[in-house]
Amino acid sequence: MDLKKRLTNSRFMERLCGLRGATQFLTTLPAGEVEYFDASVMVAWFPVAGLILGFITACFDFLALNVWPPSTVAVLDVVLLAALSGALHLDGLSDAADGLFSHRPRERALEIMKDSRIGVMGLVAAAACLGIKWGGLSGLEHHRFLAITAAPALARGSMLFGMRFLPYGRPSGTGGSFFEKPLPMKAFFPLAIPVCLILGMGAAGVMTIAAFGVSTFALLAFYKAKMGCITGDMLGAMNEVNEALALLMLSGAWT
């Protein structure tokens, strides 16, 4: 019995460390000390970390709507989401856009992504993404709280597909540890949480999940054809594109 209890406690601590690690890695929220780092455990918690971000933003949105009109609150929501994530994925989006659309060979494109300076394509990509998020948030009328909660979780779940189906494109780097072991299918189970929440929104939810599937597949196909690999910046770009797309689809006329 003692052995069973120890094993249960060990699994609980492993999952807790995974959640803490994912929260520390993807957000600016205080998550406490992580006793050990296991990328394969942490990755499964990416959608849950996104759910936490979304819930905080949704609570802020609910309160702010009592003070300002939806268009103004949408701007504040976008700023809050960026602040809560430390603009980690926005930085990845801008770097990926600079490299992928540079019309340079693969190795040179990887070097451009590594450059801390932002180019024209990166600036345009970031501005377009933020604008689409603002438009989606401004137009949300039905299931607003739930949509804002679930969209960041769904987007962060998209990164798991990149880790599962494409090799890492650098000999070392921030994202390298997530590719050391093949990502098991069980790591995708928490993604069911935002998927179920969004499907519960009716026609808009179904359209959103369909668009998410198409977008994720299209990005992976583009990355494979263009680079034959994926990097941390490209994973961040997947997150930003899918977050903006989810908010846009959930505000559509099919609600």
N, C-alpha and C positions, 0 to 999 in steps of 0.2 A: 504494500500500500504506500509506504514511504517513497519507493522508487517511482510509482505512478504519479504521486504528488509532485515529486521533484521534476519529472518529465513535463508535467502540465505547467508547472511554474516556469520551467526553462522555455517552453514554447511561448508562453504569455510574454516573458521578458524579451524574447526574440522579436515577437510581433510589435511590442511596445517600442523597442529600439528601431525597428523598421519604420514605424510611423513617425517617431521623433526625427530619424534621419531624413526621411522624405520631407518633413515639414521644415527642417533646417536648410535642406538643400534647395527647396523650391520657393521658400517664403522668407520674409524678414521677421516672422513671428518668433518669440522666445519659446523654445521647445525643450529646454533642459539639456542635460549632458547625455551624450550617446556613449554607451559602454563599449560597444564594438561596432565596426562598420561592415555590413554585408550588403553589397549592391543588389544582389538578386532578391533579397528580402525587402530592401528599401523600395525598389521599383514597383512592386505590387501595390504599395501605398500611395503612389502618385495620384490616382484619382481621388483618394480620400483627402490628401492634402489640398487638392483642388476644390473639393467639397467644402473644406474649412474656409478657404479663401472666398468662395462663392457665398457661403452663409454669412460671413462677416459683411461682405459687400451688400448682400440683400437686406440685412438689418439696417445698415446705413442708408440704403436707398429708401426703405420704408419710412424711416424717420425724416429724411431730407425732403421727401415729397410733401410733407406737411408745411414746408417753408418755401420751397422753390418749385417752379414748373418742371415738367418731365425733361425738357431739353437741357435745362441747366443741371438738373440732377444727373443726367446721363454723362455730362462732362465730368462731374465729380466722381461718378462711379468708375469711369475709365482711368482717371488719375489715381483713385484708391487702389484699383486692381494692379496698376503698374507699381505703385508704392509697396503694396503688400508682397509682390513678387520680386522686389528689388530691380525691376525692369530687366530681369535676367533673360526672359524669352524675347523681349523686344530687341535687346542687344543681339541675340542670336539671329533674329529675323533680319536685321539690318546688315549684319556681317555676311549671312548666307546670301542675301540678295546681291551684295557687292561682288561676292565670289562667283556665284552661279551665273550671273548675267554679265560677267566681264568679258566673255568670249575668249577666255584664255585657256590653255591646256590645264588638265586636272591638277597637277602639282602647283602650278601658279595660282589657280583658283583657291586652293587650300591655303596658300600663303596670304592671299588677299583677305580671306576670312579671318585669319589670325591677326591681321593688322587692326590696331585699336582705333584707327581713324575711320570715320564714316564717309562713304562716297555718295554720289547722287542716287544710285539705285537703292542703296540702303535707306537713305532719307525718304525717298518716295514710297518704298515698301512700308516703312514704319508709319508714315503719315497716312497712307491709304488704309492700313490695318486699324489704326486708332479711329479714323473717320468712319469706317464700317461699324466698328464697335459702338461708336456714339450713335450712328443711325439706327442700329438694332435696338439699343437700349432706349432711345427716344420713342421708338415705335411700339415698344412692348406694352400691350394692354391687358392681355389675359395671362394668367399664371405668372405674373411678373416676379414675385418673390421666388417661386420655384425655378423659373427659367434662369434667373441670375445666380441662384445657388448651384444649379446643375451644369451650366455651360462651362465654367472653368474646370470642373471635374472631368467632363467628357473630353475637353481639349487636352488635358494632361494625360489622359489615358491613351491618346493617339500616339504619344511618344513610345509606348510599349511596342507598337507595331514596327517602328523604325529599328528598335533594338533587337526585335525578334527576326526580322527578315533581311536586314542589310548589315554588312560588316562595318566595323569602325575604320575610318579612313586615315587615322593618324597612328604613329608608333606609340605615342603617349599623349595624354591630355586629360582635361577635366572629366570627359565622358567615358574614357577608356575603361574604367573599372566596371562599368555597366555591361561591357561586352566580353569580359573575361570568361564567363560561363554562358552557355546557351540559355535563353530566357524560357523557363518552363511555362506550359499552358496555364497552370494554376495561377500564375502571376496576373492573368487577365481577369480572374474572377471578380475583384473589386470594381472593375469597369462596369459590371452589371448594375451597380447602384445608380450612377447617373443615367445609364441607358434606360433603366426601368422608370426612373423619375420623369425623363423626357417623353418616353412613350406614353406615359400617363396623361400627357397634355393633349391627347387626341391627334387630329390630322396634322397639326403643326409639329408635334413630336415625331410622328412617323416620317414626315418630310425632312425633319432635321437629322434624324438618324440615317436616313437614306443619303442625304447630302454629306454627312460625316463619313460614311463608308466610301462614297465616290471620291471625296476630297483626299482621304487618307491613302486610298489605292493610287490615285493620280499622282500624289506627291512622291510616294515610294517609287512608282514607275519612272517619274521624272528624275529623281535622284539616281536611280540605277542606270538610266540611259546616259545621264550627263556626267556622273562621277563614279558610278560603280561602287559607291560606299555611302556612309553617312557620318556626320560629325555632331558634336554638341550644338553647334550653331544651327545646323539643319534640323535637329530635333526641336530646338527652340522655335524655329520657323514653323514647324508642323503645329506646335501648340498654339501659336498666335493666329495662324490661318484658320484653324479649326474653332478657336474661341470666337473669333470675329464672325465666322460663318454660322456657328450655332446661334449666336445672338440675332443675326440677321434673319435666319430662317424662322426662328421662334416669334419674330415680330411680323411675319408675313400675313397676307390677306386670307390664308387658308385656316386661320384660327377659328 
